[in-house]
Amino acid sequence: MTSARAPAVAELCIHLDGIPLALELAAARARSLSIEQINARVGDRFRLLTSGSRTALPRQQTLRAALDWSYDLLAEDERVVLRRISVFPASFTVEAASAVASDERIDEYAVIDLLSQLVSRSLLIADTSAAGTRYRLLETVRAYALEKLVESNENDDRLHRHARFFRDLFECELTDWLNMPDPQWRATYLSELANVRTSLDWSLGPGGEAEIATDLAGASGPLWTTLGLFGEGVQRLRAAMAHIEPHTRELAQARLWLWLGRLLDETPAQVCPALERAVELYRQLDDSVGLGFSLVRLGRVLALMGKFEQSEAVLTEAWPLLQRAGPKALDHYHFNLAFLKNLVGDLAGARAHYERALDMARKAQDELGVLATMVNLANVTWGLGEFDTAEESIRQLVARMRTSPASTRRLLGFGLMNLAELLIEKKNPDASLELAREGLPLVKADGSAWIFSDYGSLRAGAEGKLVKAALLAGYADFAHAANGGTRSFVTARARLRLQTLLRDNLPADELERFLAEGAKMSEDEACRLALEE
């Protein structure tokens, strides 16, 4: 085996769960197919892996025969539970298994015993940690059991039970997200991502129950944001919202609008109507926490749109609704009030509220909130002219983001781009470009590249490339206008300096022409130009 083939071989071993017979049969297939071709067909493993040794026992001739032999050794109730738990796409708790696999004859306590028996027979794995025990089937065993479930005509019923269980589990997720210590919340909910995906897919598919999707998609909003899955979250929410009916619960609708607004956070022109609808619905429901949190998100978006007085009024209304809530709710309130103060140039006020937000994030043990707040605090420090302190802070935060399990690719992208823009102001464009080449694709992936659309023009201006600077400045102006966004204090300050530089060194008619040409560029074109030497 060559080093070039090693990744494909490792992938195959993972797909086949390291089962010796499966690997032996795959090796036999390698006489006629490449490893890549075997990997591409591994989803149909029972037809693929059929070439065992002629001298082997019958049960060792094919992968299916081996599993048939193991399955036939099980007691009937063991077979039933094995089939039913195959609806779980990844790991699951005993509570989830009891809800999905039980019936009138096999109660929840019997399910617990049967899970233990399947573990002892090496058909099920039990992973125990400080958070509790989670079970999982090997991929090969699950594929076999799922076939048996379909043959038994129980597939839809068990998927329905699965979807109902996770809808009910996530019903309190927003309250828990705002009030639980963050490590406890993560242990409870983040491991269920694959189960939520399966539940939503079934609910909106043929024979599904769309009402479960409208309940679960909105209730799982904190999951998408915490994991940084903004694009997928928006797609899931919109798919569910297409099934809103007059009888759909107002709470489900409010959650859908709230989290659509949260996930589209950096595109204010789209977000504002969604959050206004969430505020309206939570007000009708007399849900003070939901209303307060929706108002905080709306206040942020209004600030980003430059509607500063409206933003302040909305945040003022939110305060009494949230002041008795948990520390994470207070973190969000102070964070977004600081965001407003930063945009209006009140850097001392911004620093004070970011520091309060940081204190609340630490009390909530919310590492993601701590990292986000500290980046914004460093930006305020930058705005106050403390360049070296700000640079050192952001460098330390970027290093922490690379290793923290709580961080996201999106947050890392924001950290890198903030540092890249700071280094332009410190007259180090080469180091800035290296950071931007890593950071810009990360923020572009979730639709946030426009926030840093000034980067290329500022760097080009610092390097004396005035035509390039003018083109990218035109694109940046267009991007901010199209998204309804306002520049941060430090970016607006740098943009004013660039505008003076361009006006002083380019004829007025040429400058206007370059700005107009830049405004016609696509995002891809502007990003490519921004990252050129």
Protein Blocks (a to p, Z undefined) as FASTA:
>chain_A
ZZklmmmmmmmmmmnnopaklmmmmmmmmmmpcfklmmmmmmmmmmmmmcbcfkbcfklm
pmklmmmmmmmmpcfklmmmmmmmmmpmbdcdfklmmmmmgcfklcfklmmmmmmmmmmn
opaccdddfkbccddddfklmmmmmmmmmmnopmmmmmmmmmmmmmmmmmmmmmmmmmmc
fklmmmmmmmmmmmmmmmmmmmmmghiafklmmmmmmmmmmmmmmnopmmlmmmmmmmmm
mmccfklcfklmmmmmmmmmmmmmmmmklmmmmmmmmmmmmmmnopaklmmmmmmmmmmm
mmmnopamlmmmmmmmmmmmmmmmcfklmmmmmmmmmmmmmmnopaklmmmmmmmmmmmm
mmnopaklmmmmmmmmmmmmmmnopamlmmmmmmmmmmmmmmmmkbcfklmmmmmmmmmm
mmmmnopaklmmmmmmmmmmmmmmnopmmmmmmmmmmmmmmnopaklmmmmmmmmmmmmm
mnopacdfklmmmmmmmmmmmmmmgcfklmmmmmmmmmmpcfklmmmmmmpZZ
